[in-house]
């Protein structure tokens, strides 16, 4: 098994750091492109498309990152646990970068985006509830709940997002690791 000497290779040569930064960077780039070209409300108004895009990106980059670690292993062997741990660390680094960027974007770069997303959430909820034949009382209650929500970022909301993201990432990594593991042959010494 190879050991990594951080003094000679540098921290960016560590597989999970490299792939966490790549995944986070790609996520940030996509966020900038979507917000610039389509508007910050696009993910709310196109929830399913946004979810599929994010999931495809996440799964692809996690598989590439885990396989990168597997290629570094002697014989390319990697247990389920090693694969899972590598994926979780990659995902955690990417989540920390993405959530930090989103906080800066919403507070410093484009603070008006918070209100745009809030308004889109109200419109989408109202439209969806009307199509579901909800009563006007229920629709008004849902709108009041959205209006009272804090769409901004604070330390508590950032920590909640990070925890939720890592839990979701663990679920995805649990599935991916089943396919990216490579067991040693039973009689291999």
ZAMARGU-4260 file (C-alpha; in steps of 0.2 Angstrom, whole numbers, plus 5000, padded with zeros to 4 digits):
<rodrens>
0) 5000/5000/5000 | 5007/5017/4995 | 5009/5031/5008 | 5008/5049/5003 | 5022/5060/5008
5) 5013/5077/5009 | 5030/5086/5009 | 5035/5080/4992 | 5018/5079/4983 | 5008/5093/4991
10) 4990/5092/4998 | 4982/5094/4980 | 4990/5077/4975 | 4979/5068/4988 | 4965/5060/4978
15) 4950/5066/4989 | 4957/5084/4990 | 4959/5085/4971 | 4942/5077/4967 | 4933/5087/4981
20) 4940/5103/4974 | 4935/5098/4956 | 4918/5093/4961 | 4915/5109/4971 | 4923/5120/4957
25) 4912/5112/4944 | 4896/5114/4955 | 4901/5133/4958 | 4904/5135/4939 | 4887/5128/4935
30) 4879/5139/4948 | 4887/5154/4941 | 4881/5149/4923 | 4864/5146/4928 | 4862/5161/4939
35) 4869/5172/4925 | 4861/5164/4910 | 4844/5158/4917 | 4842/5167/4933 | 4843/5162/4951
40) 4825/5156/4951 | 4828/5143/4937 | 4832/5128/4949 | 4815/5132/4959 | 4805/5134/4943
45) 4813/5118/4935 | 4816/5108/4950 | 4816/5091/4942 | 4828/5096/4928 | 4839/5104/4941
50) 4839/5089/4952 | 4843/5077/4938 | 4858/5089/4932 | 4865/5090/4950 | 4863/5071/4953
55) 4871/5066/4936 | 4886/5078/4940 | 4888/5072/4957 | 4887/5053/4953 | 4899/5056/4938
60) 4912/5065/4948 | 4911/5054/4963 | 4914/5038/4952 | 4929/5047/4944 | 4936/5052/4961
65) 4934/5035/4969 | 4941/5026/4953 | 4956/5038/4954 | 4959/5032/4972 | 4956/5014/4966
70) 4969/5016/4952 | 4982/5021/4965 | 4979/5006/4976 | 4991/4991/4973 | 4982/4979/4960
75) 4967/4991/4960 | 4959/4983/4975 | 4947/4993/4985 | 4935/4987/4999 | 4917/4994/5000
80) 4922/5004/5016 | 4937/5012/5007 | 4927/5017/4992 | 4913/5024/5004 | 4925/5034/5014
85) 4934/5041/4999 | 4917/5046/4992 | 4911/5054/5008 | 4927/5064/5010 | 4926/5070/4992
90) 4908/5075/4994 | 4911/5084/5010 | 4925/5094/5003 | 4914/5099/4988 | 4899/5103/4999
95) 4909/5114/5010 | 4915/5124/4995 | 4898/5125/4986 | 4889/5130/5002 | 4902/5143/5006
100) 4901/5150/4989 | 4882/5151/4989 | 4883/5160/5005 | 4895/5173/4998 | 4885/5174/4982
105) 4869/5177/4991 | 4876/5190/5003 | 4890/5199/4993 | 4888/5196/4975 | 4869/5196/4972
110) 4859/5199/4988 | 4844/5202/4977 | 4844/5183/4972 | 4837/5179/4989 | 4821/5188/4986
115) 4820/5181/4968 | 4821/5163/4974 | 4808/5167/4988 | 4796/5174/4975 | 4798/5160/4963
120) 4795/5148/4978 | 4779/5156/4982 | 4773/5156/4963 | 4778/5138/4961 | 4770/5132/4977
125) 4754/5142/4973 | 4753/5135/4955 | 4756/5117/4961 | 4743/5118/4975 | 4730/5126/4963
130) 4733/5111/4951 | 4731/5099/4965 | 4714/5108/4969 | 4720/5114/4986 | 4708/5126/4996
135) 4712/5144/4995 | 4714/5143/5014 | 4728/5130/5012 | 4736/5140/4998 | 4737/5156/5009
140) 4744/5146/5023 | 4758/5138/5013 | 4762/5156/5005 | 4763/5163/5023 | 4775/5149/5028
145) 4786/5153/5013 | 4785/5172/5017 | 4790/5169/5035 | 4805/5158/5030 | 4823/5165/5031
150) 4830/5162/5014 | 4846/5170/5019 | 4862/5162/5026 | 4868/5162/5043 | 4879/5150/5053
155) 4865/5138/5058 | 4858/5137/5041 | 4875/5134/5033 | 4878/5120/5046 | 4861/5112/5043
160) 4864/5113/5024 | 4881/5105/5026 | 4874/5091/5037 | 4860/5088/5026 | 4871/5088/5011
165) 4883/5075/5019 | 4869/5064/5024 | 4863/5064/5006 | 4880/5061/5000 | 4882/5046/5011
170) 4867/5039/5004 | 4873/5041/4986 | 4891/5035/4991 | 4883/5019/4999 | 4876/5015/4982
175) 4891/5020/4971 | 4903/5011/4983 | 4894/4995/4979 | 4899/4997/4961 | 4916/5004/4963
180) 4923/4992/4975 | 4935/4978/4969 | 4938/4963/4980 | 4954/4954/4982 | 4953/4936/4975
185) 4949/4924/4989 | 4966/4915/4988 | 4977/4930/4985 | 4990/4931/4998
</rodrens>
